[in-house]
Amino acid sequence: MTTDLGKVRGLGSAKSGTEHFWMQRVTAIANLPLVIYLVYFIFAHLGAPRAAIIASIKNPFCAVALSLAMISILWHMRLGLQVVIEDYVHSEGRKLATLLIINFATFFLGAVALYSILKMSFGL
Amino acid sequence: MSQNRISSRPLSPHLQVYHPMLSTAMSIFHRITGIALSAGMVLLVWWFSAASTSDDYFIFVNGLFAHWLGRLVLFGFTWALMHHLLGGLRHFIWDTGRGFDLNKVEWLVRANVIGSILLTVLIWIIGYGVRA
């Protein structure tokens, strides 16, 4: 009962395929090494002066790893929160509003994080 | 949705009709820790942004995290992260179609609880050890 176009797109009546489920897994796999590095970075700099953190982030490996960590974690977070909202918020209006807030907040956090990391990495 | 609510069709059994089990609790905890970690991300981004702003502001923010209440939040953050991380590994195993045998499910969820507590304590011991 699938149209030819539907077969090509791989989408059913839900209008979207398994992309959400799949990206949740992809970002989860990416999160594993990135989060381990992030935890290492944070604990290595607990109580350290600001200059020490900036010196570490000047290292390109460190800046790129931290940036990737923030992107992957926030992407994973957005997908996860979306599922929670879709499960518990049933009024269409409130659901849409909450999902919008989650999307905007995630991108805001990502922009602030990347800006901060790159600012420290490129030099103030 | 509103149509479903007023219909008199029987509802399928939901969470509360089942006997509570550790695996149920772990499923719920995976979700709760995910939500808690999202809140934790705000703190992490705040910390990065403070580090990129100025010495004074960074000292202020670091001071908040160094306070006993701040440390308690960070300890909880670490535990939520470890619980969610190990829970994720559990889901990876289940994604391959393995580990659905009841004994294995029970073993996996116990490993999740014990592992997350052990890892959290270990990380904090190492964290304090490195600084001392």
gemmi code that builds the backbone of each chain (N, CA, C; Angstrom):
import gemmi

chains = {
    "A": [
        ("MET", (0.832, -1.209, 0.000), (0.000, 0.000, 0.000), (0.865, 1.258, 0.000)),
        ("THR", (2.077, 1.175, -0.545), (2.946, 2.346, -0.577), (3.050, 2.852, -2.012)),
        ("THR", (2.961, 4.149, -2.169), (3.113, 4.721, -3.510), (4.583, 4.651, -3.921)),
        ("ASP", (4.822, 4.798, -5.242), (6.199, 4.744, -5.727), (7.059, 5.824, -5.080)),
        ("LEU", (6.469, 7.035, -4.974), (7.203, 8.149, -4.365), (7.530, 7.830, -2.910)),
        ("GLY", (6.535, 7.242, -2.220), (6.730, 6.875, -0.818), (7.861, 5.868, -0.668)),
        ("LYS", (7.923, 4.910, -1.629), (8.989, 3.901, -1.567), (10.355, 4.559, -1.734)),
        ("VAL", (10.414, 5.500, -2.683), (11.682, 6.182, -2.939), (12.132, 6.946, -1.698)),
        ("ARG", (11.183, 7.647, -1.084), (11.537, 8.457, 0.087), (11.718, 7.618, 1.347)),
        ("GLY", (11.187, 6.414, 1.336), (11.290, 5.558, 2.513), (10.483, 6.072, 3.680)),
        ("LEU", (9.438, 6.845, 3.389), (8.645, 7.426, 4.469), (7.221, 6.869, 4.462)),
        ("GLY", (6.665, 6.669, 5.653), (5.287, 6.215, 5.740), (4.370, 7.364, 6.066)),
        ("SER", (3.229, 7.049, 6.684), (2.247, 8.081, 6.972), (2.723, 9.040, 8.064)),
        ("ALA", (3.759, 8.646, 8.805), (4.265, 9.520, 9.872), (5.047, 10.695, 9.302)),
        ("LYS", (5.274, 10.701, 7.993), (5.964, 11.782, 7.272), (7.458, 11.864, 7.574)),
        ("SER", (7.933, 11.004, 8.431), (9.382, 10.977, 8.646), (9.780, 9.533, 8.890)),
        ("GLY", (11.007, 9.223, 8.596), (11.440, 7.843, 8.736), (12.088, 7.581, 10.073)),
        ("THR", (13.158, 6.814, 10.044), (13.817, 6.427, 11.293), (14.979, 7.353, 11.626)),
        ("GLU", (14.988, 8.539, 10.970), (16.134, 9.422, 11.142), (16.349, 9.822, 12.602)),
        ("HIS", (15.232, 10.106, 13.305), (15.353, 10.527, 14.702), (16.016, 9.442, 15.538)),
        ("PHE", (15.488, 8.218, 15.419), (16.043, 7.076, 16.151), (17.513, 6.884, 15.801)),
        ("TRP", (17.792, 6.956, 14.489), (19.154, 6.687, 14.019), (20.130, 7.744, 14.531)),
        ("MET", (19.755, 9.033, 14.423), (20.664, 10.093, 14.871), (20.879, 10.052, 16.381)),
        ("GLN", (19.854, 9.568, 17.119), (20.024, 9.409, 18.566), (21.169, 8.428, 18.832)),
        ("ARG", (21.218, 7.360, 18.027), (22.283, 6.353, 18.180), (23.624, 6.876, 17.690)),
        ("VAL", (23.599, 7.565, 16.526), (24.854, 8.088, 15.963), (25.500, 9.065, 16.938)),
        ("THR", (24.688, 10.001, 17.477), (25.253, 10.971, 18.420), (25.652, 10.282, 19.734)),
        ("ALA", (24.944, 9.202, 20.094), (25.309, 8.475, 21.315), (26.693, 7.851, 21.155)),
        ("ILE", (26.950, 7.272, 19.965), (28.266, 6.666, 19.712), (29.341, 7.758, 19.728)),
        ("ALA", (29.046, 8.887, 19.077), (30.017, 9.987, 19.054), (30.252, 10.528, 20.456)),
        ("ASN", (29.196, 10.559, 21.269), (29.306, 11.102, 22.626), (30.292, 10.315, 23.485)),
        ("LEU", (30.352, 8.995, 23.265), (31.178, 8.144, 24.139), (32.610, 8.670, 24.288)),
        ("PRO", (33.417, 8.712, 23.199), (34.786, 9.222, 23.366), (34.815, 10.710, 23.707)),
        ("LEU", (33.880, 11.485, 23.126), (33.901, 12.936, 23.339), (33.609, 13.297, 24.788)),
        ("VAL", (32.645, 12.583, 25.399), (32.300, 12.864, 26.795), (33.450, 12.454, 27.718)),
        ("ILE", (34.097, 11.331, 27.386), (35.229, 10.897, 28.207), (36.320, 11.982, 28.169)),
        ("TYR", (36.567, 12.528, 26.979), (37.556, 13.605, 26.873), (37.115, 14.847, 27.650)),
        ("LEU", (35.821, 15.178, 27.523), (35.282, 16.357, 28.208), (35.431, 16.232, 29.726)),
        ("VAL", (35.081, 15.055, 30.261), (35.205, 14.829, 31.706), (36.676, 14.933, 32.111)),
        ("TYR", (37.556, 14.349, 31.297), (38.992, 14.446, 31.572), (39.419, 15.921, 31.597)),
        ("PHE", (38.972, 16.680, 30.583), (39.343, 18.091, 30.486), (38.886, 18.876, 31.716)),
        ("ILE", (37.628, 18.660, 32.118), (37.079, 19.402, 33.254), (37.835, 19.063, 34.536)),
        ("PHE", (38.033, 17.752, 34.777), (38.700, 17.366, 36.020), (40.176, 17.754, 36.015)),
        ("ALA", (40.789, 17.816, 34.818), (42.193, 18.237, 34.750), (42.324, 19.728, 35.045)),
        ("HIS", (41.217, 20.480, 34.904), (41.288, 21.933, 35.097), (40.472, 22.410, 36.289)),
        ("LEU", (40.090, 21.488, 37.181), (39.326, 21.893, 38.369), (40.169, 22.837, 39.212)),
        ("GLY", (39.652, 24.023, 39.465), (40.361, 24.975, 40.307), (41.573, 25.608, 39.643)),
        ("ALA", (41.817, 25.274, 38.375), (42.963, 25.851, 37.671), (42.672, 27.301, 37.315)),
        ("PRO", (43.714, 28.148, 37.243), (43.476, 29.539, 36.844), (43.023, 29.608, 35.387)),
        ("ARG", (42.383, 30.718, 35.062), (41.820, 30.891, 33.724), (42.901, 30.759, 32.646)),
        ("ALA", (44.087, 31.270, 32.952), (45.178, 31.237, 31.968), (45.518, 29.804, 31.574)),
        ("ALA", (45.428, 28.866, 32.543), (45.763, 27.470, 32.258), (44.738, 26.856, 31.304)),
        ("ILE", (43.459, 27.207, 31.504), (42.402, 26.682, 30.625), (42.583, 27.225, 29.211)),
        ("ILE", (42.858, 28.534, 29.115), (43.046, 29.138, 27.793), (44.258, 28.520, 27.099)),
        ("ALA", (45.340, 28.286, 27.873), (46.541, 27.680, 27.293), (46.215, 26.302, 26.716)),
        ("SER", (45.386, 25.511, 27.439), (45.009, 24.182, 26.936), (44.174, 24.293, 25.672)),
        ("ILE", (43.223, 25.242, 25.662), (42.303, 25.357, 24.531), (43.015, 25.941, 23.303)),
        ("LYS", (44.157, 26.569, 23.503), (44.936, 27.058, 22.357), (45.430, 25.888, 21.506)),
        ("ASN", (45.575, 24.728, 22.129), (45.927, 23.521, 21.389), (44.763, 23.154, 20.466)),
        ("PRO", (45.008, 23.085, 19.142), (43.912, 22.833, 18.195), (43.165, 21.532, 18.473)),
        ("PHE", (43.892, 20.486, 18.867), (43.238, 19.216, 19.158), (42.187, 19.405, 20.252)),
        ("CYS", (42.581, 20.120, 21.284), (41.696, 20.355, 22.419), (40.469, 21.163, 21.990)),
        ("ALA", (40.695, 22.253, 21.236), (39.579, 23.110, 20.810), (38.606, 22.355, 19.919)),
        ("VAL", (39.140, 21.559, 18.975), (38.273, 20.812, 18.056), (37.515, 19.722, 18.818)),
        ("ALA", (38.215, 19.015, 19.714), (37.565, 17.941, 20.476), (36.444, 18.506, 21.352)),
        ("LEU", (36.709, 19.633, 22.011), (35.676, 20.241, 22.861), (34.493, 20.733, 22.018)),
        ("SER", (34.783, 21.329, 20.854), (33.706, 21.804, 19.976), (32.845, 20.640, 19.503)),
        ("LEU", (33.500, 19.563, 19.053), (32.748, 18.384, 18.610), (31.908, 17.821, 19.747)),
        ("ALA", (32.490, 17.808, 20.953), (31.755, 17.308, 22.118), (30.487, 18.126, 22.330)),
        ("MET", (30.614, 19.439, 22.260), (29.447, 20.289, 22.496), (28.382, 20.058, 21.416)),
        ("ILE", (28.806, 19.961, 20.145), (27.844, 19.752, 19.057), (27.120, 18.412, 19.228)),
        ("SER", (27.902, 17.366, 19.454), (27.310, 16.028, 19.554), (26.390, 15.896, 20.768)),
        ("ILE", (26.847, 16.421, 21.905), (26.040, 16.318, 23.130), (24.735, 17.109, 22.978)),
        ("LEU", (24.841, 18.333, 22.457), (23.639, 19.168, 22.341), (22.658, 18.588, 21.317)),
        ("TRP", (23.193, 18.005, 20.256), (22.329, 17.356, 19.252), (21.571, 16.196, 19.908)),
        ("HIS", (22.315, 15.369, 20.642), (21.742, 14.224, 21.348), (20.691, 14.701, 22.363)),
        ("MET", (21.021, 15.792, 23.050), (20.128, 16.358, 24.064), (18.819, 16.836, 23.434)),
        ("ARG", (18.936, 17.506, 22.275), (17.752, 18.026, 21.588), (16.821, 16.876, 21.197)),
        ("LEU", (17.390, 15.805, 20.646), (16.583, 14.654, 20.233), (15.912, 14.003, 21.442)),
        ("GLY", (16.678, 13.889, 22.530), (16.153, 13.236, 23.729), (15.023, 14.034, 24.359)),
        ("LEU", (15.223, 15.344, 24.495), (14.180, 16.186, 25.090), (12.932, 16.196, 24.212)),
        ("GLN", (13.152, 16.131, 22.888), (12.007, 16.111, 21.966), (11.115, 14.888, 22.236)),
        ("VAL", (11.747, 13.726, 22.462), (10.974, 12.509, 22.742), (10.182, 12.659, 24.029)),
        ("VAL", (10.835, 13.229, 25.055), (10.162, 13.408, 26.340), (8.933, 14.307, 26.170)),
        ("ILE", (9.107, 15.421, 25.445), (7.986, 16.345, 25.233), (6.867, 15.650, 24.448)),
        ("GLU", (7.230, 14.933, 23.402), (6.209, 14.277, 22.574), (5.457, 13.207, 23.363)),
        ("ASP", (6.129, 12.625, 24.365), (5.471, 11.596, 25.178), (4.510, 12.184, 26.203)),
        ("TYR", (4.861, 13.338, 26.765), (4.090, 13.829, 27.913), (3.248, 15.070, 27.659)),
        ("VAL", (3.581, 15.851, 26.627), (2.789, 17.056, 26.368), (1.845, 16.765, 25.208)),
        ("HIS", (0.546, 16.710, 25.490), (-0.386, 16.250, 24.464), (-1.147, 17.357, 23.764)),
        ("SER", (-1.186, 18.556, 24.375), (-1.865, 19.647, 23.689), (-0.962, 20.149, 22.557)),
        ("GLU", (-1.506, 20.212, 21.340), (-0.682, 20.544, 20.171), (0.027, 21.879, 20.342)),
        ("GLY", (-0.697, 22.868, 20.860), (-0.121, 24.201, 21.016), (1.060, 24.200, 21.971)),
        ("ARG", (0.848, 23.599, 23.148), (1.912, 23.591, 24.142), (3.088, 22.738, 23.681)),
        ("LYS", (2.767, 21.655, 22.960), (3.832, 20.789, 22.445), (4.711, 21.565, 21.472)),
        ("LEU", (4.071, 22.263, 20.545), (4.808, 23.049, 19.550), (5.658, 24.114, 20.243)),
        ("ALA", (5.041, 24.799, 21.230), (5.763, 25.869, 21.925), (6.983, 25.303, 22.657)),
        ("THR", (6.795, 24.167, 23.363), (7.909, 23.592, 24.115), (9.016, 23.122, 23.174)),
        ("LEU", (8.620, 22.505, 22.053), (9.631, 22.033, 21.099), (10.408, 23.206, 20.508)),
        ("LEU", (9.716, 24.310, 20.262), (10.401, 25.506, 19.753), (11.424, 26.006, 20.766)),
        ("ILE", (10.984, 26.073, 22.033), (11.891, 26.552, 23.084), (13.121, 25.652, 23.174)),
        ("ILE", (12.891, 24.320, 23.123), (14.012, 23.381, 23.206), (14.975, 23.583, 22.039)),
        ("ASN", (14.424, 23.746, 20.838), (15.271, 23.949, 19.655), (16.073, 25.237, 19.765)),
        ("PHE", (15.399, 26.320, 20.136), (16.098, 27.602, 20.233), (17.154, 27.549, 21.331)),
        ("ALA", (16.782, 26.982, 22.492), (17.711, 26.937, 23.623), (18.940, 26.102, 23.279)),
        ("THR", (18.730, 24.981, 22.571), (19.861, 24.132, 22.209), (20.828, 24.875, 21.295)),
        ("PHE", (20.277, 25.545, 20.278), (21.137, 26.270, 19.347), (21.827, 27.436, 20.048)),
        ("PHE", (21.118, 28.070, 20.986), (21.723, 29.173, 21.750), (22.915, 28.658, 22.555)),
        ("LEU", (22.704, 27.537, 23.283), (23.789, 26.964, 24.085), (24.970, 26.593, 23.191)),
        ("GLY", (24.664, 26.003, 22.032), (25.720, 25.594, 21.107), (26.505, 26.794, 20.597)),
        ("ALA", (25.794, 27.854, 20.246), (26.464, 29.048, 19.725), (27.366, 29.664, 20.797)),
        ("VAL", (26.852, 29.770, 22.034), (27.648, 30.353, 23.117), (28.882, 29.486, 23.393)),
        ("ALA", (28.678, 28.155, 23.421), (29.795, 27.250, 23.710), (30.870, 27.355, 22.632)),
        ("LEU", (30.468, 27.283, 21.359), (31.450, 27.325, 20.266), (32.146, 28.679, 20.218)),
        ("TYR", (31.370, 29.759, 20.427), (31.963, 31.091, 20.429), (33.028, 31.187, 21.525)),
        ("SER", (32.695, 30.697, 22.731), (33.618, 30.784, 23.862), (34.885, 29.978, 23.596)),
        ("ILE", (34.702, 28.740, 23.097), (35.853, 27.861, 22.864), (36.758, 28.463, 21.785)),
        ("LEU", (36.156, 28.917, 20.677), (36.957, 29.468, 19.579), (37.635, 30.777, 19.985)),
        ("LYS", (36.925, 31.590, 20.768), (37.499, 32.857, 21.229), (38.777, 32.591, 22.023)),
        ("MET", (38.700, 31.586, 22.927), (39.877, 31.265, 23.735), (40.971, 30.645, 22.875)),
        ("SER", (40.542, 29.848, 21.875), (41.522, 29.149, 21.050), (42.270, 30.108, 20.123)),
        ("PHE", (41.537, 31.060, 19.549), (42.151, 31.985, 18.593), (42.934, 33.091, 19.292)),
        ("GLY", (42.728, 33.232, 20.599), (43.409, 34.298, 21.324), (42.482, 35.469, 21.516)),
        ("LEU", (42.594, 36.076, 22.683), (41.650, 37.141, 23.020), (42.117, 38.503, 22.513)),
    ],
    "B": [
        ("MET", (-6.649, 13.759, 19.861), (-6.397, 13.486, 21.272), (-7.654, 13.659, 22.102)),
        ("SER", (-8.369, 14.790, 21.909), (-9.561, 15.036, 22.708), (-10.626, 13.992, 22.387)),
        ("GLN", (-10.632, 13.503, 21.129), (-11.601, 12.476, 20.757), (-11.352, 11.194, 21.532)),
        ("ASN", (-10.071, 10.851, 21.698), (-9.747, 9.642, 22.435), (-10.169, 9.747, 23.888)),
        ("ARG", (-10.047, 10.952, 24.452), (-10.292, 11.104, 25.869), (-11.764, 10.886, 26.213)),
        ("ILE", (-12.675, 11.343, 25.327), (-14.082, 11.206, 25.672), (-14.654, 9.842, 25.247)),
        ("SER", (-13.928, 9.069, 24.469), (-14.476, 7.773, 24.062), (-14.437, 6.805, 25.237)),
        ("SER", (-15.342, 5.825, 25.204), (-15.405, 4.900, 26.326), (-14.645, 3.614, 26.023)),
        ("ARG", (-13.799, 3.660, 24.987), (-13.032, 2.459, 24.674), (-12.068, 2.157, 25.817)),
        ("PRO", (-11.812, 0.874, 26.096), (-10.885, 0.560, 27.191), (-9.473, 1.027, 26.855)),
        ("LEU", (-8.774, 1.481, 27.879), (-7.397, 1.911, 27.681), (-6.468, 0.722, 27.889)),
        ("SER", (-5.357, 0.728, 27.198), (-4.390, -0.342, 27.424), (-3.749, -0.135, 28.792)),
        ("PRO", (-3.323, -1.212, 29.428), (-2.730, -1.081, 30.764), (-1.496, -0.193, 30.709)),
        ("HIS", (-1.333, 0.656, 31.716), (-0.179, 1.542, 31.720), (0.735, 1.183, 32.882)),
        ("LEU", (1.790, 1.997, 33.044), (2.846, 1.720, 34.029), (2.344, 1.219, 35.376)),
        ("GLN", (1.290, 1.901, 35.900), (0.922, 1.636, 37.298), (0.311, 0.249, 37.548)),
        ("VAL", (-0.090, -0.473, 36.468), (-0.683, -1.795, 36.711), (0.389, -2.872, 36.825)),
        ("TYR", (1.627, -2.510, 36.485), (2.685, -3.507, 36.553), (3.420, -3.455, 37.881)),
        ("HIS", (3.922, -4.612, 38.301), (4.730, -4.666, 39.503), (6.018, -3.881, 39.254)),
        ("PRO", (6.354, -2.918, 40.134), (7.580, -2.137, 39.894), (8.820, -3.023, 39.969)),
        ("MET", (9.704, -2.849, 39.007), (10.922, -3.651, 38.996), (12.121, -2.738, 38.784)),
        ("LEU", (13.299, -3.283, 39.034), (14.516, -2.489, 38.880), (14.674, -2.018, 37.438)),
        ("SER", (14.307, -2.907, 36.493), (14.461, -2.525, 35.083), (13.546, -1.356, 34.726)),
        ("THR", (12.332, -1.344, 35.327), (11.418, -0.213, 35.105), (12.038, 1.063, 35.641)),
        ("ALA", (12.551, 0.954, 36.885), (13.147, 2.124, 37.526), (14.321, 2.641, 36.706)),
        ("MET", (15.126, 1.719, 36.151), (16.295, 2.133, 35.386), (15.889, 2.830, 34.091)),
        ("SER", (14.786, 2.355, 33.510), (14.276, 2.993, 32.292), (13.868, 4.425, 32.591)),
        ("ILE", (13.152, 4.602, 33.717), (12.714, 5.945, 34.107), (13.922, 6.812, 34.460)),
        ("PHE", (14.890, 6.201, 35.154), (16.088, 6.949, 35.541), (16.898, 7.389, 34.325)),
        ("HIS", (16.865, 6.584, 33.260), (17.599, 6.970, 32.053), (17.042, 8.293, 31.529)),
        ("ARG", (15.731, 8.403, 31.584), (15.058, 9.610, 31.121), (15.325, 10.778, 32.063)),
        ("ILE", (15.177, 10.531, 33.371), (15.379, 11.618, 34.339), (16.822, 12.126, 34.287)),
        ("THR", (17.790, 11.194, 34.201), (19.186, 11.641, 34.144), (19.427, 12.414, 32.850)),
        ("GLY", (18.763, 12.019, 31.766), (18.889, 12.760, 30.510), (18.418, 14.193, 30.661)),
        ("ILE", (17.283, 14.372, 31.358), (16.750, 15.720, 31.578), (17.683, 16.509, 32.504)),
        ("ALA", (18.179, 15.835, 33.549), (19.089, 16.502, 34.487), (20.377, 16.920, 33.774)),
        ("LEU", (20.868, 16.066, 32.884), (22.099, 16.384, 32.154), (21.895, 17.589, 31.240)),
        ("SER", (20.674, 17.724, 30.717), (20.373, 18.891, 29.881), (20.532, 20.167, 30.698)),
        ("ALA", (20.028, 20.125, 31.945), (20.188, 21.286, 32.826), (21.669, 21.495, 33.119)),
        ("GLY", (22.393, 20.386, 33.284), (23.830, 20.469, 33.539), (24.582, 21.115, 32.387)),
        ("MET", (24.086, 20.929, 31.162), (24.731, 21.523, 29.994), (24.719, 23.038, 30.070)),
        ("VAL", (23.651, 23.592, 30.685), (23.595, 25.049, 30.860), (24.774, 25.493, 31.739)),
        ("LEU", (25.040, 24.715, 32.823), (26.151, 25.042, 33.717), (27.486, 24.941, 32.988)),
        ("LEU", (27.634, 23.886, 32.172), (28.894, 23.674, 31.458), (29.159, 24.821, 30.477)),
        ("VAL", (28.130, 25.204, 29.728), (28.286, 26.293, 28.757), (28.579, 27.603, 29.493)),
        ("TRP", (27.949, 27.783, 30.648), (28.198, 28.955, 31.485), (29.675, 29.003, 31.882)),
        ("TRP", (30.214, 27.840, 32.267), (31.618, 27.745, 32.691), (32.552, 28.106, 31.534)),
        ("PHE", (32.288, 27.555, 30.354), (33.095, 27.876, 29.167), (33.019, 29.375, 28.857)),
        ("SER", (31.810, 29.896, 28.904), (31.627, 31.296, 28.558), (32.321, 32.197, 29.580)),
        ("ALA", (32.292, 31.791, 30.875), (32.983, 32.559, 31.911), (34.490, 32.540, 31.669)),
        ("ALA", (35.008, 31.363, 31.271), (36.449, 31.240, 31.021), (36.877, 32.133, 29.862)),
        ("SER", (35.958, 32.361, 28.924), (36.310, 33.177, 27.763), (36.061, 34.661, 28.017)),
        ("THR", (35.441, 34.986, 29.163), (35.070, 36.392, 29.398), (36.169, 37.211, 30.078)),
        ("SER", (36.389, 36.947, 31.384), (37.421, 37.720, 32.092), (37.867, 36.961, 33.339)),
        ("ASP", (39.013, 37.340, 33.874), (39.534, 36.686, 35.085), (38.552, 36.809, 36.244)),
        ("ASP", (38.043, 38.013, 36.456), (37.147, 38.261, 37.587), (35.886, 37.413, 37.507)),
        ("TYR", (35.299, 37.408, 36.315), (34.048, 36.659, 36.160), (34.303, 35.160, 36.298)),
        ("PHE", (35.435, 34.692, 35.785), (35.760, 33.266, 35.882), (35.969, 32.862, 37.335)),
        ("ILE", (36.648, 33.725, 38.095), (36.881, 33.434, 39.521), (35.541, 33.367, 40.264)),
        ("PHE", (34.618, 34.278, 39.896), (33.287, 34.281, 40.513), (32.547, 32.967, 40.233)),
        ("VAL", (32.513, 32.559, 38.948), (31.785, 31.339, 38.571), (32.462, 30.108, 39.173)),
        ("ASN", (33.789, 30.053, 39.107), (34.518, 28.927, 39.696), (34.264, 28.830, 41.193)),
        ("GLY", (34.115, 29.999, 41.839), (33.838, 30.038, 43.269), (32.495, 29.396, 43.587)),
        ("LEU", (31.520, 29.631, 42.720), (30.194, 29.029, 42.925), (30.280, 27.507, 42.836)),
        ("PHE", (31.058, 27.017, 41.854), (31.191, 25.562, 41.693), (32.017, 24.949, 42.821)),
        ("ALA", (32.932, 25.736, 43.409), (33.790, 25.218, 44.478), (33.056, 25.173, 45.820)),
        ("HIS", (31.973, 25.963, 45.954), (31.147, 25.943, 47.160), (30.617, 24.523, 47.363)),
        ("TRP", (30.347, 24.135, 48.620), (29.923, 22.745, 48.860), (28.640, 22.406, 48.095)),
        ("LEU", (27.759, 23.415, 47.963), (26.514, 23.166, 47.232), (26.810, 22.949, 45.740)),
        ("GLY", (27.743, 23.758, 45.232), (28.170, 23.610, 43.844), (28.790, 22.253, 43.592)),
        ("ARG", (29.634, 21.828, 44.553), (30.270, 20.513, 44.421), (29.241, 19.392, 44.454)),
        ("LEU", (28.213, 19.572, 45.300), (27.153, 18.564, 45.388), (26.444, 18.445, 44.039)),
        ("VAL", (26.160, 19.602, 43.412), (25.520, 19.601, 42.094), (26.416, 18.908, 41.077)),
        ("LEU", (27.731, 19.212, 41.122), (28.662, 18.599, 40.167), (28.793, 17.093, 40.407)),
        ("PHE", (28.727, 16.689, 41.700), (28.774, 15.256, 42.006), (27.544, 14.566, 41.419)),
        ("GLY", (26.374, 15.188, 41.596), (25.138, 14.647, 41.020), (25.204, 14.622, 39.503)),
        ("PHE", (25.800, 15.674, 38.934), (25.976, 15.767, 37.482), (26.831, 14.591, 36.999)),
        ("THR", (27.929, 14.320, 37.718), (28.813, 13.214, 37.345), (28.060, 11.887, 37.404)),
        ("TRP", (27.295, 11.699, 38.487), (26.573, 10.427, 38.613), (25.526, 10.290, 37.498)),
        ("ALA", (24.778, 11.383, 37.227), (23.762, 11.326, 36.164), (24.419, 10.987, 34.831)),
        ("LEU", (25.596, 11.573, 34.598), (26.312, 11.324, 33.342), (26.736, 9.866, 33.241)),
        ("MET", (27.292, 9.324, 34.320), (27.750, 7.932, 34.310), (26.562, 6.969, 34.164)),
        ("HIS", (25.455, 7.303, 34.850), (24.278, 6.450, 34.757), (23.729, 6.444, 33.339)),
        ("HIS", (23.657, 7.631, 32.738), (23.106, 7.752, 31.381), (24.044, 7.111, 30.363)),
        ("LEU", (25.354, 7.252, 30.602), (26.351, 6.675, 29.690), (26.284, 5.144, 29.704)),
        ("LEU", (26.250, 4.565, 30.925), (26.164, 3.102, 31.019), (24.798, 2.622, 30.521)),
        ("GLY", (23.738, 3.401, 30.790), (22.408, 3.065, 30.287), (22.403, 3.042, 28.760)),
        ("GLY", (23.164, 3.983, 28.171), (23.289, 4.033, 26.715), (23.965, 2.777, 26.178)),
        ("LEU", (25.012, 2.326, 26.877), (25.701, 1.096, 26.464), (24.728, -0.088, 26.521)),
        ("ARG", (23.889, -0.098, 27.577), (22.883, -1.143, 27.742), (21.937, -1.133, 26.541)),
        ("HIS", (21.541, 0.077, 26.124), (20.636, 0.181, 24.980), (21.311, -0.254, 23.686)),
        ("PHE", (22.630, 0.001, 23.580), (23.373, -0.473, 22.397), (23.308, -2.001, 22.326)),
        ("ILE", (23.487, -2.646, 23.473), (23.430, -4.117, 23.512), (22.038, -4.577, 23.086)),
        ("TRP", (21.002, -3.911, 23.624), (19.628, -4.278, 23.275), (19.340, -3.995, 21.797)),
        ("ASP", (19.969, -2.924, 21.246), (19.762, -2.592, 19.830), (20.229, -3.724, 18.914)),
        ("THR", (21.215, -4.501, 19.373), (21.702, -5.603, 18.547), (20.806, -6.835, 18.693)),
        ("GLY", (19.768, -6.728, 19.530), (18.850, -7.848, 19.713), (19.299, -8.818, 20.785)),
        ("ARG", (20.390, -8.487, 21.478), (20.899, -9.365, 22.527), (20.508, -8.853, 23.906)),
        ("GLY", (20.577, -9.714, 24.902), (20.403, -9.301, 26.295), (18.965, -9.122, 26.743)),
        ("PHE", (18.012, -9.722, 26.017), (16.601, -9.584, 26.411), (16.130, -10.699, 27.336)),
        ("ASP", (16.971, -11.707, 27.486), (16.701, -12.786, 28.416), (16.551, -12.174, 29.821)),
        ("LEU", (15.493, -12.579, 30.571), (15.188, -11.892, 31.838), (16.374, -11.816, 32.799)),
        ("ASN", (17.139, -12.916, 32.881), (18.307, -12.892, 33.769), (19.312, -11.847, 33.320)),
        ("LYS", (19.484, -11.772, 32.003), (20.458, -10.813, 31.462), (19.980, -9.379, 31.673)),
        ("VAL", (18.667, -9.157, 31.497), (18.112, -7.816, 31.737), (18.416, -7.401, 33.169)),
        ("GLU", (18.129, -8.314, 34.106), (18.353, -8.037, 35.523), (19.836, -7.760, 35.795)),
        ("TRP", (20.693, -8.555, 35.152), (22.138, -8.382, 35.329), (22.582, -7.025, 34.783)),
        ("LEU", (22.048, -6.665, 33.607), (22.439, -5.405, 32.964), (22.033, -4.194, 33.801)),
        ("VAL", (20.785, -4.222, 34.334), (20.337, -3.048, 35.092), (21.082, -2.936, 36.423)),
        ("ARG", (21.442, -4.082, 37.014), (22.235, -4.025, 38.255), (23.623, -3.477, 37.969)),
        ("ALA", (24.207, -3.920, 36.857), (25.529, -3.416, 36.463), (25.457, -1.913, 36.226)),
        ("ASN", (24.328, -1.456, 35.701), (24.115, -0.031, 35.443), (24.176, 0.780, 36.745)),
        ("VAL", (23.441, 0.310, 37.768), (23.403, 1.030, 39.055), (24.770, 1.005, 39.725)),
        ("ILE", (25.299, -0.214, 39.887), (26.566, -0.366, 40.617), (27.699, 0.326, 39.857)),
        ("GLY", (27.722, 0.121, 38.544), (28.778, 0.719, 37.722), (28.763, 2.237, 37.789)),
        ("SER", (27.566, 2.833, 37.739), (27.500, 4.294, 37.732), (27.994, 4.867, 39.058)),
        ("ILE", (27.652, 4.200, 40.173), (28.111, 4.687, 41.483), (29.633, 4.532, 41.594)),
        ("LEU", (30.148, 3.355, 41.201), (31.590, 3.111, 41.280), (32.370, 4.107, 40.429)),
        ("LEU", (31.916, 4.320, 39.169), (32.614, 5.233, 38.264), (32.615, 6.661, 38.811)),
        ("THR", (31.457, 7.078, 39.372), (31.355, 8.431, 39.907), (32.346, 8.644, 41.043)),
        ("VAL", (32.363, 7.681, 41.989), (33.276, 7.786, 43.131), (34.723, 7.761, 42.637)),
        ("LEU", (34.996, 6.881, 41.667), (36.354, 6.759, 41.132), (36.815, 8.073, 40.498)),
        ("ILE", (35.936, 8.668, 39.680), (36.283, 9.933, 39.005), (36.587, 11.016, 40.028)),
        ("TRP", (35.781, 11.066, 41.102), (35.992, 12.123, 42.107), (37.243, 11.863, 42.928)),
        ("ILE", (37.532, 10.581, 43.189), (38.773, 10.276, 43.919), (39.967, 10.697, 43.072)),
        ("ILE", (39.937, 10.333, 41.771), (41.032, 10.717, 40.876), (41.089, 12.240, 40.761)),
        ("GLY", (39.912, 12.865, 40.636), (39.852, 14.321, 40.522), (40.500, 15.022, 41.709)),
        ("TYR", (40.192, 14.537, 42.932), (40.782, 15.133, 44.120), (42.253, 14.753, 44.235)),
        ("GLY", (42.578, 13.516, 43.810), (43.957, 13.040, 43.887), (44.879, 13.858, 43.007)),
        ("VAL", (44.386, 14.185, 41.792), (45.208, 14.944, 40.845), (45.503, 16.326, 41.408)),
        ("ARG", (44.511, 16.911, 42.095), (44.674, 18.269, 42.597), (45.522, 18.313, 43.865)),
        ("ALA", (45.456, 17.217, 44.660), (46.154, 17.222, 45.944), (47.678, 17.116, 45.742)),
    ],
}
model = gemmi.Model(1)
for chain_id, residues in chains.items():
    chain = gemmi.Chain(chain_id)
    for i, (resn, *xyz) in enumerate(residues, 1):
        res = gemmi.Residue()
        res.name, res.seqid = resn, gemmi.SeqId(i, " ")
        for name, pos in zip(("N", "CA", "C"), xyz):
            atom = gemmi.Atom()
            atom.name, atom.element = name, gemmi.Element(name[0])
            atom.pos, atom.b_iso = gemmi.Position(*pos), 0.0
            res.add_atom(atom)
        chain.add_residue(res)
    model.add_chain(chain)
structure = gemmi.Structure()
structure.add_model(model)
structure.setup_entities()
